[in-house]
Amino acid sequence: MKVFYSDRFVLPLPEGHRFPMEKYSMLRERVAATSICGPDEMRVPRAVTDEEILYAHNPKYLKKVVTGALTDKEVRRIGFPWSKMMVERSRRASGGTLEACRAALEEGLAANLAGGTHHAFADRGEGFCVLNDSAIAARALRVEGLVNKVVVLDTDVHQGNGTASILRKDPHVFTFSIHGGKNFPFNKEESDLDIALPDGADDGVFLEALTEALEQTLDRARWELAIFLAGADPFERDRLGRLSVTKEGLGERDRLVLSSCRERGIPVTITMAGGYAKEVVDTVDIHFQTIERAEMLLQSERVPKKTDTHNPTFDGLQRNRRHP
Ligand SMILES: [Zn+2]
């Protein structure tokens, strides 16, 4: 499976900053230690261009981000100090989603070991998000004529407010978000479908709501691509999330989202989104589990099916059908 990583673009953070930047390199190392990716399947993505960013963001905001002209207030809202590396990292992380989308269209499934920066709006960033990778990728692929209908499946504990806002009037992209109703952002935007869960929602509540919403969402059109935000923060021991989903529950979420898409022939791009567990290794476990599930599903799809013409039983059946 093709996997894109951008953890070498580390943005300098002050000591004690609450963003777990180390999760990205830890995750990449976990994936690299397995046989999930063949030779040359783990790649550093290219940076998205200004032109691609402008599919989702306005020129004034892009200029401020690139030149470091954001106000103190705008910088505080993002939550990262501005640096050239912050800009490069944001471009690469969005590039990872865009390239993973291209790979998914060719191979069914692919992943970006970053991205899911769903709190970035057309004209501002917030909540550790500078550029909205899902919106950039969906729009860029459409401009290139590769897809016409995209669905964003956002299962991070925080509502995908930036994504909902940017794509609100876009008939080609459907936005779905399942999140903690009382979690940040406190003023929610309107996605095409929102499911707000109560505090403490456990595996049962989370998975039941997700199952129903996925059916509603995936059956409403012939989606040509799904972008899955596999946030690790619905986890019960997350510092920022207010839900109580276990690691097993999140594994079941991954299976449910991935297989529901694949059963309908929809290619899926996985992005990581948030994860702030008390122990960073828990966040890495949850993200790694998503990649593992995807690989398992790809493997199962590669197993020759009963309809394989080399299957003698099937040949016999076909002959019988032709000559009853
Ligand atoms: Zn989150």
Boltz pocket constraint, residues with backbone or C-beta under 6 A from the ligand:
constraints:
  - pocket:
      binder: B
      contacts: [[A, 156], [A, 157], [A, 158], [A, 231], [A, 233], [A, 273], [A, 274], [A, 275]]
      max_distance: 6.0
